[in-house]
Amino acid sequence: MWEFLAPRKQLTTSKAIRWLSNITITILGTAIVRGVFPVLAASLAADQSSFGILNQIFLPYPFKVFLAVLVFDLIIYGQHVLFHSIPLLWRLHMMHHADLDIDVTTGLRFHPLEVLLSMGIKIAAVAIIGPPVLAVIIFEILLNGTSMFNHGSISISLGIDSLLRLIVVTPDMHRVHHSVVIKETNSNFGFNFPWWDRLFGTYRAQPAAGHDKMVIGLSLFRDEKKLTLPWLLALPFIGNPGRYPMLLKKR
């Protein structure tokens, strides 16, 4: 409703086609994860009472929950950087970036193979950290909620945005990450909390062209006809990753 009443950017492609493709691939990815992983991160945390770092040390329960959520967010930040660094992983992740517009559905649009890898990383993190099950549930709610929020095409005043991005990744902050400009694509990797980008030097306040003029997507994928589901599924296997992967810069 917010996007409808106060959009941040005008769409350049058919919303009906994009939403159908983005929502369908979200459902497909969820179904595949459920089929491949009979034990998900939250259920593993509930079953795990003696393994993991946090189960070996005494800390007040609320602090354990807070610390686990914080560490999970740092791991997801690191995972995001990794998917932008290694060409093979970028092939999976570039489907998310190939969207020619950015709105709430882009926040759920990930290739099923990337979703599987992400769940594997989360399960490994649960096994190592040993978090309270409440922390895993809170983090999953935050991750999905903030992903839809910060991909939203919604107008927020600069004053409010500058305050919000002290504690959460805002739409204007994350939209820079979806610019076709490589140095902007490889910035602002945070999903929930904005602190990691500032701490590790990947923060970029605004796009060089400004939000109104910045181009969304990837320079190699500008064909609206390839926004359909079959093309999205095939993209990692037939698409050219271009010069976006960060490790290519060092060659």
N, C-alpha and C positions, 0 to 999 in steps of 0.2 A: 504493500500500500504506500509506503514511504517513497519507493522508487517511482510509483505512478504519480504521486502528488508533487514530489519535489526531486526530479531526476538531476543527477550531477552532470551527466553527459548525454547527448542525444545518441540513440542507437544508429548504427550504420548498416545493419543487416536485419533480416526478418526475425523478430522476436519469437514467433511461433515455431519456426524451424529450429532455432537455437534451444529454446526451452524443451521442445520435444526430444532433441538429441541429448542435451545435458542431463535432463531428468531420467531418461531411459538408461543412459550409461551409469548414472548413480545407482539406480535400482539393480542393474546388472552386476556392478561391482560389489554391492552389498550381498547379493545372492551368492556370488562366487566365494566371497570371504566366509560366509556362513557354511558353505559346503566344504571348503578346504580346511577351515579351522573349527573343529567341533568345540574346542576350548578357546574362548576369547580372553582378552586381557583382564577384564573384571572378574570373570569366573576363576581364572588362574590365581588372581590375588586373593580371592575368597578361600581357595583351597590351600594356599601357601601360608603356613604359620611359623615355620622354623627356618626357612631359607631366605636369603637376601640380606643386604647390608642393614636395613632398618630394623630387621627382626633380631639382629645381633647386638643392638645397642638400646639403652633406655633413653627415651625421650618422651615428653608429654604427648599424648595422642594428637591434639590439635596441631602441634608443631610438626609431628610426623606427616600429617596430611598436607600441611602447607609446603613443607620441604619436598615431599614427593611430587606435588603438582609443579613446583618450580623446576625440579630436575627433569621431569617429563617434558616441560616446555623447552628447556635447553636442548634436550635430545632431539626434539622435533625440529628445532632451529638448525641443529647440526645436520640432521637428515636432509633438510631442505637445501642447505649449502652443498651437501654431497651430491644431490640429484642435479645440481647446476654445474658441478665440477667434472664429473666423469661422463664422457660422451655416451656410453651405453645406458647409463641411468637417465641422462638428459633425454634420450630418445623416448623413454616412457613419459617423462615429465612434460615434454614439450607439447603433448596433447592438451594439457591444461592451459598452456600459454598460447596455443594456436587459435583460441577464441578471438574473433574479430571485435567483439564488444566485451564489456565486463559488467556483470550484474550478479545478483544473489545466487543464480544457478551456477555461475563460474566457480563459486566457492565449494561446490560439490562435484565438479567435473574433473575426475581423475581417471586415468586408464586403469582397468581392473588389475593389470599386472603390478602397477604402482601401488594400488590399494593392498594387494597381497603382501608385497614387500614391506609396506608400512606397518601392517598388522604384525608381521614377523618381527620387526624391530621393536614394536610395543611389547610383544610377549617376552622377548629377550630382556627388555628393560625391566619388566615386572619381575622376572626371575632373578635379576641381579640386584635390583633395588629393594625388593620385598616391601612394597608399599601397602598401606591400609586399603581395603577395597573401596572405601569412600573416596580416597584420593583418585583412584582410577576413574570412578564414575564422574567425579567433579571435572577431571581433566577432559574426559571425552565430551562432556556437555560443553565445556568451555571451547574446546578445539572446533567442534562443529558449529557452535553458535557464533564464535568470533570469526570463523572462516566465512560464514554467510554475511556477517555484518561488514567485515572489511573488504569484501568483494562487492558490496552493494553500491549501486549507482544512486547515491543519496546525497543531498546537499546538506552540509554542516558548515556553519559560519567559521571563518578562520580563527576567531577567538576561542570558540568552544573546541575546535579541532586541536589547537595548540595545547589546550589543557588536557583533553582526552588522551592525546598521544604520549602523555607522561606515564600513563598506566595501562593503556591498551592500544593495539595497532588499529588505526583509524582507516576508513576507506581512502582518504586522500594519501595517506602514508603508503598503503599497500598498492594503490593504483600505479604508483611509480614503477613498481616491480613488474607490471604488465606492459610497459613501454616497449616498442620495437627497438629502441636504442640499447645496445648490448650492455653498456656500463650501467644503465638504469635497470635493465632486467636483472642484472647480477647485484642487486642491492635490496634492502628492506625485506629480509627473509623471514622475519618474525610473523607468527600467526596470532598468538594471544598477547604476549607481553612485548613491548618495544625495546626493552633494555638491552637485549643481546646484540641487536644491530649497532647500538651506540657503543657498547662495550668492545665489540670485535671489529669496529670500523667499517661496517657494511651499511651504515645509515645514510640515506639521501633524503633531504627534507622535501624537495620539490623537483618535478621534471624540468629539464632545461627549456622545453617549449611551452611550459605551463599546461595545466590540466585540460584546458579547452582545446588546445591545438595538438597535444601529444597523440600519437597514433598507437592504438592498442594492438597487441598480438605479436607475431613474428614476421620478420621481413620476407621469409621464404614462403609463407602461407597466407595469401591474400585472396584466394578464390572462395567466394561465398558458397559455391556449389559443393565444396568439400567440408561443410559443417555438419553433414549428415552422419548418422551412426556408423555405417560401414567404413567411411573414410576415417572417422575418429579411432576406430579399433585397429585399422591397418596402418595408421600414421607412424608408429614407432618402427615399423618394419620396412616402409617404403620412403619415408621422409628423409630429407637431408638435414642433419643437425646444425649445419651452418657453423658459424664461429662463436656461437653462444657459450658452449662449455668452457668453464674458466681454465681448466688444465691445458686447453689448446693454446692459450696465450703464452705458455712457457716453452712451447716447442720452437 
